[in-house]
Amino acid sequence: KVINFFDNTIILENGESIEADIIISASGLYSDKVAKLLGFDIGNKKILPFRGEYYKLKNEFKFLVKGLIYPVANPRLPFLGVHFTRMINGTVEAGPNAVLALAREGYNWKIFNYKEFTESLFYPGLRNFIKKYPLITLGEISRSLSKKIFINSLKNLIPDIEGYMLEKGEAG
């Protein structure tokens, strides 16, 4: 645990000190909090936890996807949209959507952290995003709550895809 950082030196809780010209913090979802603990000025930047939900093609339908099937990206939009990805183990993922998670590690709708969720809600960047992209925001939430809507998005890439061909996948 870091207790102090100054002049390129990190002082650890056990008294040990580490000198460095460059510090790389690989703290993922908590990188904003770790940066503040280290005394870095990150301004008003904050990690917003978005969850990407996937479906998987059932084994008997994996033949439909031989590689990667992606939509043409629209550089004016923040998300790529759903796509099909053949994984190295041969499974085929379909998705993701992108929904605000209810906790930093909220990989489903059941995981809720009041403090983290309210931090996200009161972050001006989130409100600005929703104002700028209200239809995209509603579309992503709708895809999360309705398999039918999710599948209709996938049909833009493979028109013959049907719900019975898919099973729930992991979220990330």
Disulfide bonds with the S-S distance in Angstrom:
none
